[in-house]
């Protein structure tokens, strides 16, 4: 028997992901804007690019969590047929 179901991201996932994303972004912001610009300093351009990526990841997670994006379809295969 073949069953089809939509796979969705739970609504709590984007909020829990922010517990990681926001501190990482805060650390990078402090290092890029207020740090001494040491040997491997992150420049403002690189900081803007990383910030854009983190905002995109957060937006994608929130849209997927609140089911505004189409979710993938998973097919369940039951039985021993190949």
C-alpha positions in Angstrom: 0.0 0.0 0.0 1.4 3.4 -1.0 0.6 6.4 1.2 1.5 10.0 0.4 1.8 12.6 3.2 3.2 16.1 3.3 6.2 16.7 5.5 6.1 19.9 7.5 8.5 21.7 9.8 7.0 22.2 13.3 6.4 25.8 14.4 8.8 25.5 17.3 11.8 24.8 15.1 12.4 28.4 13.9 12.2 29.7 17.4 14.7 27.2 18.7 17.0 27.9 15.7 17.1 31.5 16.8 18.7 30.4 20.0 21.7 29.6 17.9 21.5 32.1 15.0 21.1 35.3 17.1 24.2 34.7 19.4 26.3 33.7 16.4 25.2 36.9 14.6 25.8 39.0 17.7 29.3 37.6 18.1 30.1 38.2 14.4 28.7 41.8 14.6 30.8 42.6 17.6 33.9 41.1 16.0 33.4 42.9 12.7 32.2 46.3 13.9 33.8 46.8 17.3 36.7 44.4 17.3 40.3 45.4 16.8 40.5 44.0 13.3 43.1 41.4 14.2 44.9 39.0 12.0 41.7 37.3 10.7 39.2 40.1 11.2 35.9 39.9 9.4 35.4 43.0 7.2 32.2 44.9 6.9 31.5 43.5 3.5 31.9 39.9 4.7 29.8 40.7 7.8 27.0 42.1 5.5 27.2 38.9 3.4 27.0 36.6 6.5 24.2 38.7 7.9 22.3 38.4 4.7 22.7 34.6 4.7 21.6 34.3 8.4 18.5 36.4 7.7 17.7 34.2 4.7 18.0 31.0 6.8 15.8 32.5 9.5 13.2 33.6 7.0 13.2 30.2 5.3 12.8 28.5 8.7 9.9 30.8 9.7 8.1 30.4 6.4 8.5 26.6 6.6 7.5 26.5 10.2 4.3 28.4 9.6 3.5 26.4 6.4 3.8 29.3 4.0 6.2 27.3 1.8 5.2 24.1 0.0 6.5 21.1 1.9 8.1 18.0 0.4 5.9 15.0 -0.2 7.0 11.7 1.3 5.8 8.4 0.0 5.4 5.6 2.5 6.0 2.2 1.1 4.6 -0.6 3.2 5.0 -4.3 2.4 7.8 -6.4 0.9 7.2 -5.6 -2.7 10.0 -4.2 -4.8 
